[in-house]
Amino acid sequence: LEREHRERGMLRRAALCAMDLADALLRAGDHPAAERKALAAAEDFARSGSRAERVEALWVAASATTPVDPRRAATHLARAHAAAKRTGRPGLAMRCELLREDLRIRGGKPPRGNVAGLERRARKAGQEDVALQCKLLRGHAALRRRRWTEAAKHFRDPALRRPGRPWIRVAAQTGLAMAHEGTGELGAAIRRLRDAAGFADAVRSGLPGAWLRAAFLLDQLDPYLARVDLLLRRGRPQDRREAESLLDALAARRFLERATPGRQPQARLDKARARLEELYDRIGRGAGPTRGLDVRSLRELQQEAARLERSVAEQWRADERRGHPSMRVDTARPQPCPLPVHVSALHLWLQDGQVRGLVRHGKDVPRLTDLGSADGLAAEARMLAFHERRLRH
């Protein structure tokens, strides 16, 4: 669609398609491709005179670049902020300011602007999401400065627990857990993270599809991986088993997320749908051999169609709700998976640029193993590949 619209000179429609694709790539974790698509959309929006939508595209480009290259993200953000001021839409400018402060805090720097003032301005302008994100940002800034009581005060704000914003509520619970960890309350921190996982699972259970339920929250694993670290730090045998079970559940969800969603309708469902299409054709057209249907026959066909519609909907709902057993793992308190004595299990995961590993032999789960930074491991892998090629020659 994007290529077709661009060939026909419909730049705004092509840019909208590129924005949809950039958003999908961002959610899928392909940050470089999302940045390229968002920048292409920004250029098309500029050519078509859509200034506000150009700001949105630049903001998506900055969001996509933030985990990869914060300096380049700051450049995109500065362009977006300047363009947002020219549009006369304060909400866009506030979102740009918020992301700019987030970048500074992630880089270990103090906020440049007044985040509390931005929060007040956002509330006054009716930008509730921006105001709540400001509250989270103030809490994370206090965590960086090791002010645990101040951070807990920000994360306990009742506004962060309002319904309809599950991501914000989970982030607030995770921040509270980090504040408990800073004061040495590991038990309270683990309980907070379990509550966050239970709430996320409750939200996930209401989603309308097995694959969607499996993929939910996989791009925001901080509450789960932080809990794994705390459980392994406390070091009790049941804690180590729970940590490994949690990694099992996350690995199963990641595998199912990357797999192609299965074809839900069965043979009986296909037959019912084919019959429905036939009935729709007869009722709607009334042509050919069905021309001249009397009132009674027409009513019978409509009743059969209504019955089949209910049957198809119920069958589809049952198939979707059933899902795969791995998708129904309770990540609030997962159960340890059985493992024979002669089998070993290995988990590797990446968090905050560090690669960590966990190995189990039989029933024993040793402590967490820190394998170093991802960049260091990549350098070691390149060195091994060089020696392998040299020895082979």
C-alpha atoms as a printed R data frame, in Angstrom:
    type eleno elety resid chain resno       x       y      z
1   ATOM     1    CA   LEU     A     1   0.000   0.000  0.000
2   ATOM     2    CA   GLU     A     2   2.794   2.416  0.852
3   ATOM     3    CA   ARG     A     3   4.512   1.878 -2.513
4   ATOM     4    CA   GLU     A     4   1.218   2.120 -4.391
5   ATOM     5    CA   HIS     A     5   0.257   5.409 -2.715
6   ATOM     6    CA   ARG     A     6   3.718   6.884 -3.311
7   ATOM     7    CA   GLU     A     7   3.658   5.927 -6.993
8   ATOM     8    CA   ARG     A     8   0.273   7.646 -7.342
9   ATOM     9    CA   GLY     A     9   1.609  10.796 -5.641
10  ATOM    10    CA   MET     A    10  -0.544  10.364 -2.506
11  ATOM    11    CA   LEU     A    11   2.247  11.189 -0.059
12  ATOM    12    CA   ARG     A    12   0.153  11.575  3.090
13  ATOM    13    CA   ARG     A    13  -1.465   8.160  2.653
14  ATOM    14    CA   ALA     A    14   1.939   6.603  1.942
15  ATOM    15    CA   ALA     A    15   3.288   8.254  5.097
16  ATOM    16    CA   LEU     A    16   0.378   6.920  7.166
17  ATOM    17    CA   CYS     A    17   1.129   3.385  5.915
18  ATOM    18    CA   ALA     A    18   4.810   3.875  6.763
19  ATOM    19    CA   MET     A    19   3.841   5.062 10.264
20  ATOM    20    CA   ASP     A    20   1.710   1.967 10.849
21  ATOM    21    CA   LEU     A    21   4.611  -0.205  9.710
22  ATOM    22    CA   ALA     A    22   7.079   1.706 11.902
23  ATOM    23    CA   ASP     A    23   4.818   1.236 14.922
24  ATOM    24    CA   ALA     A    24   4.525  -2.510 14.199
25  ATOM    25    CA   LEU     A    25   8.315  -2.820 13.805
26  ATOM    26    CA   LEU     A    26   8.825  -0.929 17.063
27  ATOM    27    CA   ARG     A    27   6.511  -3.316 18.901
28  ATOM    28    CA   ALA     A    28   8.273  -6.293 17.294
29  ATOM    29    CA   GLY     A    29  11.636  -5.035 18.557
30  ATOM    30    CA   ASP     A    30  13.210  -4.217 15.163
31  ATOM    31    CA   HIS     A    31  14.411  -0.755 16.201
32  ATOM    32    CA   PRO     A    32  16.649   0.127 13.191
33  ATOM    33    CA   ALA     A    33  13.892  -0.725 10.681
34  ATOM    34    CA   ALA     A    34  11.333   1.199 12.773
35  ATOM    35    CA   GLU     A    35  13.607   4.251 12.772
36  ATOM    36    CA   ARG     A    36  14.068   4.119  8.983
37  ATOM    37    CA   LYS     A    37  10.337   3.820  8.348
38  ATOM    38    CA   ALA     A    38   9.471   6.616 10.781
39  ATOM    39    CA   LEU     A    39  12.002   8.989  9.196
40  ATOM    40    CA   ALA     A    40  10.666   8.166  5.720
41  ATOM    41    CA   ALA     A    41   7.157   8.925  6.984
42  ATOM    42    CA   ALA     A    42   8.366  12.234  8.460
43  ATOM    43    CA   GLU     A    43   9.758  13.282  5.069
44  ATOM    44    CA   ASP     A    44   6.496  12.401  3.295
45  ATOM    45    CA   PHE     A    45   4.466  14.256  5.934
46  ATOM    46    CA   ALA     A    46   6.672  17.321  5.462
47  ATOM    47    CA   ARG     A    47   6.182  17.232  1.692
48  ATOM    48    CA   SER     A    48   2.416  16.895  2.052
49  ATOM    49    CA   GLY     A    49   2.194  19.739  4.589
50  ATOM    50    CA   SER     A    50   1.045  17.554  7.537
51  ATOM    51    CA   ARG     A    51   3.068  19.241 10.290
52  ATOM    52    CA   ALA     A    52   1.481  17.598 13.328
53  ATOM    53    CA   GLU     A    53   1.819  14.119 11.842
54  ATOM    54    CA   ARG     A    54   5.465  14.847 11.047
55  ATOM    55    CA   VAL     A    55   6.031  15.456 14.761
56  ATOM    56    CA   GLU     A    56   4.451  12.080 15.525
57  ATOM    57    CA   ALA     A    57   6.793  10.388 13.024
58  ATOM    58    CA   LEU     A    58   9.887  12.045 14.491
59  ATOM    59    CA   TRP     A    59   8.733  11.068 17.984
60  ATOM    60    CA   VAL     A    60   8.402   7.408 16.874
61  ATOM    61    CA   ALA     A    61  11.901   7.602 15.338
62  ATOM    62    CA   ALA     A    62  13.276   8.890 18.654
63  ATOM    63    CA   SER     A    63  11.470   6.143 20.585
64  ATOM    64    CA   ALA     A    64  12.893   3.494 18.252
65  ATOM    65    CA   THR     A    65  16.451   4.847 18.561
66  ATOM    66    CA   THR     A    66  16.423   5.282 22.356
67  ATOM    67    CA   PRO     A    67  17.500   1.691 23.258
68  ATOM    68    CA   VAL     A    68  20.111   1.598 20.455
69  ATOM    69    CA   ASP     A    69  21.746   5.041 20.292
70  ATOM    70    CA   PRO     A    70  20.579   7.637 22.868
71  ATOM    71    CA   ARG     A    71  22.625  10.395 21.189
72  ATOM    72    CA   ARG     A    72  20.898   9.908 17.845
73  ATOM    73    CA   ALA     A    73  17.559   9.653 19.653
74  ATOM    74    CA   ALA     A    74  18.233  13.038 21.252
75  ATOM    75    CA   THR     A    75  18.803  14.510 17.771
76  ATOM    76    CA   HIS     A    76  15.477  13.147 16.502
77  ATOM    77    CA   LEU     A    77  13.812  14.404 19.651
78  ATOM    78    CA   ALA     A    78  15.182  17.923 19.272
79  ATOM    79    CA   ARG     A    79  13.754  18.082 15.743
80  ATOM    80    CA   ALA     A    80  10.408  16.760 16.964
81  ATOM    81    CA   HIS     A    81  10.273  19.258 19.845
82  ATOM    82    CA   ALA     A    82  11.045  22.214 17.579
83  ATOM    83    CA   ALA     A    83   8.427  21.062 15.066
84  ATOM    84    CA   ALA     A    84   5.867  20.504 17.841
85  ATOM    85    CA   LYS     A    85   6.249  24.093 19.051
86  ATOM    86    CA   ARG     A    86   5.529  25.356 15.555
87  ATOM    87    CA   THR     A    87   2.320  23.299 15.289
88  ATOM    88    CA   GLY     A    88   0.707  24.958 18.299
89  ATOM    89    CA   ARG     A    89  -0.241  21.597 19.853
90  ATOM    90    CA   PRO     A    90   1.034  21.503 23.467
91  ATOM    91    CA   GLY     A    91   0.423  17.774 23.927
92  ATOM    92    CA   LEU     A    92   3.013  16.852 21.302
93  ATOM    93    CA   ALA     A    93   5.589  19.215 22.783
94  ATOM    94    CA   MET     A    94   4.996  17.768 26.266
95  ATOM    95    CA   ARG     A    95   5.554  14.216 25.027
96  ATOM    96    CA   CYS     A    96   8.831  15.315 23.448
97  ATOM    97    CA   GLU     A    97   9.946  16.998 26.690
98  ATOM    98    CA   LEU     A    98   9.037  13.865 28.616
99  ATOM    99    CA   LEU     A    99  11.091  11.578 26.369
100 ATOM   100    CA   ARG     A   100  14.027  14.030 26.526
101 ATOM   101    CA   GLU     A   101  14.062  13.900 30.323
102 ATOM   102    CA   ASP     A   102  13.726  10.110 30.203
103 ATOM   103    CA   LEU     A   103  16.823   9.918 27.985
104 ATOM   104    CA   ARG     A   104  18.823  12.033 30.417
105 ATOM   105    CA   ILE     A   105  17.804   9.921 33.433
106 ATOM   106    CA   ARG     A   106  18.633   6.689 31.601
107 ATOM   107    CA   GLY     A   107  22.062   8.103 30.861
108 ATOM   108    CA   GLY     A   108  22.668   8.754 34.559
109 ATOM   109    CA   LYS     A   109  22.219  12.534 34.273
110 ATOM   110    CA   PRO     A   110  19.864  14.730 36.316
111 ATOM   111    CA   PRO     A   111  16.756  16.049 34.553
112 ATOM   112    CA   ARG     A   112  17.423  19.228 32.590
113 ATOM   113    CA   GLY     A   113  13.956  20.687 32.993
114 ATOM   114    CA   ASN     A   114  11.388  20.825 35.765
115 ATOM   115    CA   VAL     A   115   9.593  17.449 35.583
116 ATOM   116    CA   ALA     A   116   7.192  18.457 38.366
117 ATOM   117    CA   GLY     A   117   6.312  21.593 36.412
118 ATOM   118    CA   LEU     A   118   5.783  19.517 33.268
119 ATOM   119    CA   GLU     A   119   3.462  17.266 35.261
120 ATOM   120    CA   ARG     A   120   1.393  20.256 36.427
121 ATOM   121    CA   ARG     A   121   1.200  21.675 32.900
122 ATOM   122    CA   ALA     A   122   0.123  18.294 31.532
123 ATOM   123    CA   ARG     A   123  -2.674  17.978 34.101
124 ATOM   124    CA   LYS     A   124  -3.850  21.490 33.351
125 ATOM   125    CA   ALA     A   125  -3.911  20.730 29.607
126 ATOM   126    CA   GLY     A   126  -5.797  17.462 30.141
127 ATOM   127    CA   GLN     A   127  -2.818  15.287 29.109
128 ATOM   128    CA   GLU     A   128  -3.352  12.649 31.807
129 ATOM   129    CA   ASP     A   129  -1.009  10.041 30.303
130 ATOM   130    CA   VAL     A   130   1.847  12.549 30.144
131 ATOM   131    CA   ALA     A   131   1.199  13.548 33.771
132 ATOM   132    CA   LEU     A   132   1.328   9.925 34.932
133 ATOM   133    CA   GLN     A   133   4.523   9.302 32.961
134 ATOM   134    CA   CYS     A   134   6.033  12.358 34.655
135 ATOM   135    CA   LYS     A   135   5.179  10.853 38.034
136 ATOM   136    CA   LEU     A   136   6.960   7.626 37.038
137 ATOM   137    CA   LEU     A   137   9.925   9.613 35.756
138 ATOM   138    CA   ARG     A   138  10.282  11.467 39.060
139 ATOM   139    CA   GLY     A   139  10.247   8.128 40.869
140 ATOM   140    CA   HIS     A   140  12.968   6.681 38.619
141 ATOM   141    CA   ALA     A   141  15.070   9.826 39.069
142 ATOM   142    CA   ALA     A   142  14.838   9.371 42.854
143 ATOM   143    CA   LEU     A   143  15.900   5.729 42.447
144 ATOM   144    CA   ARG     A   144  18.963   6.846 40.494
145 ATOM   145    CA   ARG     A   145  19.861   9.204 43.357
146 ATOM   146    CA   ARG     A   146  19.267   6.377 45.892
147 ATOM   147    CA   ARG     A   147  16.476   8.316 47.604
148 ATOM   148    CA   TRP     A   148  14.343   5.282 48.339
149 ATOM   149    CA   THR     A   149  11.651   6.981 50.472
150 ATOM   150    CA   GLU     A   150  11.100   9.742 47.917
151 ATOM   151    CA   ALA     A   151  10.900   7.178 45.092
152 ATOM   152    CA   ALA     A   152   8.335   5.085 46.997
153 ATOM   153    CA   LYS     A   153   6.244   8.225 47.589
154 ATOM   154    CA   HIS     A   154   6.049   8.907 43.838
155 ATOM   155    CA   PHE     A   155   5.263   5.285 42.917
156 ATOM   156    CA   ARG     A   156   2.500   5.040 45.551
157 ATOM   157    CA   ASP     A   157   0.438   7.786 43.912
158 ATOM   158    CA   PRO     A   158  -3.160   6.462 43.627
159 ATOM   159    CA   ALA     A   159  -3.434   7.926 40.109
160 ATOM   160    CA   LEU     A   160  -0.916   5.325 38.882
161 ATOM   161    CA   ARG     A   161  -3.360   2.529 39.764
162 ATOM   162    CA   ARG     A   162  -6.318   3.806 37.767
163 ATOM   163    CA   PRO     A   163  -7.979   1.197 35.542
164 ATOM   164    CA   GLY     A   164  -7.338   1.202 31.827
165 ATOM   165    CA   ARG     A   165  -3.576   1.829 32.076
166 ATOM   166    CA   PRO     A   166  -1.980  -1.572 32.815
167 ATOM   167    CA   TRP     A   167   1.511  -0.595 31.620
168 ATOM   168    CA   ILE     A   168   1.660   2.360 34.012
169 ATOM   169    CA   ARG     A   169   0.396   0.326 36.945
170 ATOM   170    CA   VAL     A   170   2.951  -2.452 36.347
171 ATOM   171    CA   ALA     A   171   5.743   0.137 36.033
172 ATOM   172    CA   ALA     A   172   4.686   1.719 39.337
173 ATOM   173    CA   GLN     A   173   4.678  -1.647 41.122
174 ATOM   174    CA   THR     A   174   8.120  -2.428 39.699
175 ATOM   175    CA   GLY     A   175   9.429   0.932 40.888
176 ATOM   176    CA   LEU     A   176   8.085   0.295 44.386
177 ATOM   177    CA   ALA     A   177   9.832  -3.079 44.397
178 ATOM   178    CA   MET     A   178  13.124  -1.402 43.461
179 ATOM   179    CA   ALA     A   179  12.645   1.065 46.333
180 ATOM   180    CA   HIS     A   180  12.113  -1.864 48.739
181 ATOM   181    CA   GLU     A   181  15.240  -3.517 47.353
182 ATOM   182    CA   GLY     A   182  17.236  -0.347 48.018
183 ATOM   183    CA   THR     A   183  16.229  -0.409 51.690
184 ATOM   184    CA   GLY     A   184  17.125  -4.104 51.962
185 ATOM   185    CA   GLU     A   185  13.540  -5.400 52.087
186 ATOM   186    CA   LEU     A   186  13.945  -8.262 49.612
187 ATOM   187    CA   GLY     A   187  10.795 -10.054 50.772
188 ATOM   188    CA   ALA     A   188   8.614  -6.981 50.268
189 ATOM   189    CA   ALA     A   189  10.209  -6.357 46.857
190 ATOM   190    CA   ILE     A   190   9.502  -9.921 45.722
191 ATOM   191    CA   ARG     A   191   5.896  -9.665 46.921
192 ATOM   192    CA   ARG     A   192   5.448  -6.422 44.968
193 ATOM   193    CA   LEU     A   193   6.778  -8.043 41.802
194 ATOM   194    CA   ARG     A   194   4.510 -11.059 42.310
195 ATOM   195    CA   ASP     A   195   1.537  -8.721 42.634
196 ATOM   196    CA   ALA     A   196   2.575  -6.951 39.428
197 ATOM   197    CA   ALA     A   197   2.818 -10.278 37.596
198 ATOM   198    CA   GLY     A   198  -0.575 -11.360 38.951
199 ATOM   199    CA   PHE     A   199  -2.185  -8.134 37.763
200 ATOM   200    CA   ALA     A   200  -0.546  -8.441 34.323
201 ATOM   201    CA   ASP     A   201  -1.775 -12.038 34.054
202 ATOM   202    CA   ALA     A   202  -5.306 -10.923 34.948
203 ATOM   203    CA   VAL     A   203  -5.193  -8.334 32.144
204 ATOM   204    CA   ARG     A   204  -3.686 -10.882 29.765
205 ATOM   205    CA   SER     A   205  -6.433 -13.442 30.442
206 ATOM   206    CA   GLY     A   206  -9.038 -11.043 29.031
207 ATOM   207    CA   LEU     A   207  -7.296 -10.624 25.676
208 ATOM   208    CA   PRO     A   208  -9.159 -12.118 22.685
209 ATOM   209    CA   GLY     A   209  -6.631 -14.629 21.384
210 ATOM   210    CA   ALA     A   210  -4.123 -17.274 22.464
211 ATOM   211    CA   TRP     A   211  -1.225 -15.805 20.511
212 ATOM   212    CA   LEU     A   212  -1.960 -12.287 21.767
213 ATOM   213    CA   ARG     A   213  -2.086 -13.556 25.354
214 ATOM   214    CA   ALA     A   214   1.300 -15.243 24.848
215 ATOM   215    CA   ALA     A   215   2.910 -12.110 23.412
216 ATOM   216    CA   PHE     A   216   1.470  -9.710 26.017
217 ATOM   217    CA   LEU     A   217   4.139  -7.928 28.104
218 ATOM   218    CA   LEU     A   218   7.035  -9.738 26.381
219 ATOM   219    CA   ASP     A   219   8.515  -6.388 25.359
220 ATOM   220    CA   GLN     A   220   8.415  -5.172 28.999
221 ATOM   221    CA   LEU     A   221  10.071  -7.916 31.018
222 ATOM   222    CA   ASP     A   222  11.629  -5.743 33.739
223 ATOM   223    CA   PRO     A   223   9.198  -6.900 36.487
224 ATOM   224    CA   TYR     A   224   9.866 -10.559 35.700
225 ATOM   225    CA   LEU     A   225  13.648 -10.422 35.252
226 ATOM   226    CA   ALA     A   226  14.031  -8.186 38.327
227 ATOM   227    CA   ARG     A   227  12.137 -10.799 40.323
228 ATOM   228    CA   VAL     A   228  14.434 -13.545 39.006
229 ATOM   229    CA   ASP     A   229  17.452 -11.552 40.216
230 ATOM   230    CA   LEU     A   230  15.930 -10.944 43.660
231 ATOM   231    CA   LEU     A   231  14.912 -14.571 44.091
232 ATOM   232    CA   LEU     A   232  18.395 -15.793 43.166
233 ATOM   233    CA   ARG     A   233  19.960 -13.182 45.437
234 ATOM   234    CA   ARG     A   234  17.899 -14.378 48.408
235 ATOM   235    CA   GLY     A   235  19.112 -17.859 47.539
236 ATOM   236    CA   ARG     A   236  16.605 -20.157 49.219
237 ATOM   237    CA   PRO     A   237  16.046 -23.516 47.444
238 ATOM   238    CA   GLN     A   238  12.378 -22.723 46.762
239 ATOM   239    CA   ASP     A   239  13.362 -19.275 45.499
240 ATOM   240    CA   ARG     A   240  15.813 -20.770 43.008
241 ATOM   241    CA   ARG     A   241  13.168 -23.213 41.803
242 ATOM   242    CA   GLU     A   242  10.643 -20.385 41.393
243 ATOM   243    CA   ALA     A   243  13.194 -18.297 39.468
244 ATOM   244    CA   GLU     A   244  13.894 -21.137 37.053
245 ATOM   245    CA   SER     A   245  10.191 -21.849 36.629
246 ATOM   246    CA   LEU     A   246   9.586 -18.194 35.837
247 ATOM   247    CA   LEU     A   247  12.330 -18.321 33.194
248 ATOM   248    CA   ASP     A   248  10.676 -21.468 31.787
249 ATOM   249    CA   ALA     A   249   7.353 -19.640 31.491
250 ATOM   250    CA   LEU     A   250   8.922 -16.614 29.791
251 ATOM   251    CA   ALA     A   251  10.894 -18.813 27.392
252 ATOM   252    CA   ALA     A   252   7.723 -20.695 26.439
253 ATOM   253    CA   ARG     A   253   5.908 -17.439 25.760
254 ATOM   254    CA   ARG     A   254   8.828 -16.096 23.694
255 ATOM   255    CA   PHE     A   255   8.872 -19.291 21.612
256 ATOM   256    CA   LEU     A   256   5.118 -19.142 21.032
257 ATOM   257    CA   GLU     A   257   5.251 -15.429 20.224
258 ATOM   258    CA   ARG     A   258   7.794 -16.025 17.455
259 ATOM   259    CA   ALA     A   259   5.942 -19.050 16.102
260 ATOM   260    CA   THR     A   260   3.312 -18.591 13.436
261 ATOM   261    CA   PRO     A   261  -0.153 -18.467 15.045
262 ATOM   262    CA   GLY     A   262  -1.977 -21.719 14.415
263 ATOM   263    CA   ARG     A   263  -5.024 -21.982 12.211
264 ATOM   264    CA   GLN     A   264  -7.935 -21.943 14.616
265 ATOM   265    CA   PRO     A   265 -10.975 -23.107 12.575
266 ATOM   266    CA   GLN     A   266 -11.474 -26.866 12.386
267 ATOM   267    CA   ALA     A   267 -13.287 -28.870  9.690
268 ATOM   268    CA   ARG     A   268 -16.656 -28.508 11.405
269 ATOM   269    CA   LEU     A   269 -16.164 -24.778 11.765
270 ATOM   270    CA   ASP     A   270 -15.175 -24.468  8.101
271 ATOM   271    CA   LYS     A   271 -18.313 -26.366  7.092
272 ATOM   272    CA   ALA     A   272 -20.500 -24.093  9.228
273 ATOM   273    CA   ARG     A   273 -18.919 -20.992  7.717
274 ATOM   274    CA   ALA     A   274 -19.403 -22.314  4.188
275 ATOM   275    CA   ARG     A   275 -23.084 -22.965  4.951
276 ATOM   276    CA   LEU     A   276 -23.375 -19.429  6.366
277 ATOM   277    CA   GLU     A   277 -21.963 -17.926  3.178
278 ATOM   278    CA   GLU     A   278 -24.463 -19.959  1.150
279 ATOM   279    CA   LEU     A   279 -27.328 -18.720  3.308
280 ATOM   280    CA   TYR     A   280 -26.161 -15.108  3.040
281 ATOM   281    CA   ASP     A   281 -26.079 -15.465 -0.732
282 ATOM   282    CA   ARG     A   282 -29.580 -16.897 -0.901
283 ATOM   283    CA   ILE     A   283 -31.113 -14.420  1.527
284 ATOM   284    CA   GLY     A   284 -29.323 -11.384  0.137
285 ATOM   285    CA   ARG     A   285 -29.674 -11.983 -3.580
286 ATOM   286    CA   GLY     A   286 -32.737 -14.148 -3.999
287 ATOM   287    CA   ALA     A   287 -31.574 -14.880 -7.527
288 ATOM   288    CA   GLY     A   288 -31.139 -18.017 -9.614
289 ATOM   289    CA   PRO     A   289 -32.839 -21.162 -8.280
290 ATOM   290    CA   THR     A   290 -33.893 -19.353 -5.096
291 ATOM   291    CA   ARG     A   291 -35.846 -16.620 -6.897
292 ATOM   292    CA   GLY     A   292 -39.303 -16.113 -5.502
293 ATOM   293    CA   LEU     A   293 -38.790 -17.399 -1.915
294 ATOM   294    CA   ASP     A   294 -41.976 -17.208  0.116
295 ATOM   295    CA   VAL     A   295 -42.088 -15.536  3.526
296 ATOM   296    CA   ARG     A   296 -41.972 -18.791  5.495
297 ATOM   297    CA   SER     A   297 -38.883 -20.116  3.650
298 ATOM   298    CA   LEU     A   298 -37.124 -16.804  4.059
299 ATOM   299    CA   ARG     A   299 -37.813 -16.787  7.822
300 ATOM   300    CA   GLU     A   300 -36.479 -20.350  8.158
301 ATOM   301    CA   LEU     A   301 -33.286 -19.418  6.328
302 ATOM   302    CA   GLN     A   302 -32.810 -16.379  8.555
303 ATOM   303    CA   GLN     A   303 -33.308 -18.489 11.712
304 ATOM   304    CA   GLU     A   304 -30.785 -21.062 10.478
305 ATOM   305    CA   ALA     A   305 -28.312 -18.294  9.682
306 ATOM   306    CA   ALA     A   306 -28.709 -16.783 13.162
307 ATOM   307    CA   ARG     A   307 -28.186 -20.196 14.780
308 ATOM   308    CA   LEU     A   308 -25.068 -20.839 12.716
309 ATOM   309    CA   GLU     A   309 -23.690 -17.399 13.556
310 ATOM   310    CA   ARG     A   310 -23.990 -18.157 17.274
311 ATOM   311    CA   SER     A   311 -22.401 -21.580 16.767
312 ATOM   312    CA   VAL     A   312 -19.475 -20.186 14.771
313 ATOM   313    CA   ALA     A   313 -18.849 -17.418 17.315
314 ATOM   314    CA   GLU     A   314 -18.953 -19.821 20.272
315 ATOM   315    CA   GLN     A   315 -16.646 -22.318 18.548
316 ATOM   316    CA   TRP     A   316 -14.158 -19.592 17.648
317 ATOM   317    CA   ARG     A   317 -14.215 -18.240 21.197
318 ATOM   318    CA   ALA     A   318 -13.661 -21.712 22.653
319 ATOM   319    CA   ASP     A   319 -10.724 -22.379 20.330
320 ATOM   320    CA   GLU     A   320  -9.122 -19.029 21.123
321 ATOM   321    CA   ARG     A   321  -9.642 -19.303 24.866
322 ATOM   322    CA   ARG     A   322  -8.291 -22.841 24.993
323 ATOM   323    CA   GLY     A   323  -4.868 -21.926 23.612
324 ATOM   324    CA   HIS     A   324  -1.657 -23.803 24.354
325 ATOM   325    CA   PRO     A   325  -0.884 -25.074 27.879
326 ATOM   326    CA   SER     A   326   2.346 -23.035 27.949
327 ATOM   327    CA   MET     A   327   0.356 -19.851 27.425
328 ATOM   328    CA   ARG     A   328  -1.569 -20.406 30.623
329 ATOM   329    CA   VAL     A   329   1.454 -20.508 32.935
330 ATOM   330    CA   ASP     A   330   0.800 -18.459 36.057
331 ATOM   331    CA   THR     A   331   3.757 -16.083 36.235
332 ATOM   332    CA   ALA     A   332   2.680 -14.812 39.644
333 ATOM   333    CA   ARG     A   333   3.783 -18.093 41.292
334 ATOM   334    CA   PRO     A   334   4.929 -20.537 38.598
335 ATOM   335    CA   GLN     A   335   5.386 -24.194 39.411
336 ATOM   336    CA   PRO     A   336   8.803 -25.825 38.849
337 ATOM   337    CA   CYS     A   337   8.921 -28.007 35.762
338 ATOM   338    CA   PRO     A   338   9.916 -31.683 36.266
339 ATOM   339    CA   LEU     A   339  13.410 -32.568 35.063
340 ATOM   340    CA   PRO     A   340  15.057 -36.031 35.091
341 ATOM   341    CA   VAL     A   341  18.279 -36.491 37.044
342 ATOM   342    CA   HIS     A   342  20.404 -37.081 33.931
343 ATOM   343    CA   VAL     A   343  19.144 -33.926 32.121
344 ATOM   344    CA   SER     A   344  20.562 -30.411 32.423
345 ATOM   345    CA   ALA     A   345  18.639 -27.188 31.780
346 ATOM   346    CA   LEU     A   346  20.221 -23.909 30.677
347 ATOM   347    CA   HIS     A   347  18.682 -20.419 30.618
348 ATOM   348    CA   LEU     A   348  20.380 -17.359 29.142
349 ATOM   349    CA   TRP     A   349  18.898 -13.873 29.240
350 ATOM   350    CA   LEU     A   350  19.932 -10.276 28.648
351 ATOM   351    CA   GLN     A   351  19.135  -7.478 31.093
352 ATOM   352    CA   ASP     A   352  20.640  -3.988 31.289
353 ATOM   353    CA   GLY     A   353  23.378  -4.942 28.825
354 ATOM   354    CA   GLN     A   354  24.530  -7.915 30.954
355 ATOM   355    CA   VAL     A   355  24.182 -11.574 29.942
356 ATOM   356    CA   ARG     A   356  23.239 -13.938 32.752
357 ATOM   357    CA   GLY     A   357  22.960 -17.699 32.882
358 ATOM   358    CA   LEU     A   358  21.318 -20.341 35.045
359 ATOM   359    CA   VAL     A   359  22.121 -24.066 34.876
360 ATOM   360    CA   ARG     A   360  20.298 -26.897 36.640
361 ATOM   361    CA   HIS     A   361  21.474 -30.482 36.995
362 ATOM   362    CA   GLY     A   362  18.675 -32.727 38.217
363 ATOM   363    CA   LYS     A   363  17.009 -31.091 41.228
364 ATOM   364    CA   ASP     A   364  19.801 -28.676 42.167
365 ATOM   365    CA   VAL     A   365  19.654 -25.082 40.929
366 ATOM   366    CA   PRO     A   366  22.961 -23.240 41.545
367 ATOM   367    CA   ARG     A   367  23.224 -19.521 41.998
368 ATOM   368    CA   LEU     A   368  23.028 -16.928 39.234
369 ATOM   369    CA   THR     A   369  26.034 -16.745 36.901
370 ATOM   370    CA   ASP     A   370  26.963 -13.367 35.442
371 ATOM   371    CA   LEU     A   371  28.583 -13.898 32.041
372 ATOM   372    CA   GLY     A   372  29.613 -10.288 31.495
373 ATOM   373    CA   SER     A   373  28.434  -7.596 29.121
374 ATOM   374    CA   ALA     A   374  26.813  -8.324 25.794
375 ATOM   375    CA   ASP     A   375  29.517  -6.311 23.998
376 ATOM   376    CA   GLY     A   376  32.245  -8.311 25.715
377 ATOM   377    CA   LEU     A   377  30.648 -11.602 24.734
378 ATOM   378    CA   ALA     A   378  30.276 -10.396 21.152
379 ATOM   379    CA   ALA     A   379  34.017  -9.566 21.072
380 ATOM   380    CA   GLU     A   380  34.868 -13.024 22.457
381 ATOM   381    CA   ALA     A   381  32.649 -14.632 19.816
382 ATOM   382    CA   ARG     A   382  34.412 -12.709 17.040
383 ATOM   383    CA   MET     A   383  37.782 -13.789 18.403
384 ATOM   384    CA   LEU     A   384  36.690 -17.436 18.493
385 ATOM   385    CA   ALA     A   385  35.419 -17.187 14.931
386 ATOM   386    CA   PHE     A   386  38.778 -15.708 13.845
387 ATOM   387    CA   HIS     A   387  40.759 -18.556 15.472
388 ATOM   388    CA   GLU     A   388  38.360 -21.139 14.024
389 ATOM   389    CA   ARG     A   389  38.916 -19.814 10.492
390 ATOM   390    CA   ARG     A   390  42.702 -19.664 11.031
391 ATOM   391    CA   LEU     A   391  42.873 -23.250 12.303
392 ATOM   392    CA   ARG     A   392  40.683 -24.478  9.474
393 ATOM   393    CA   HIS     A   393  42.971 -22.853  6.888
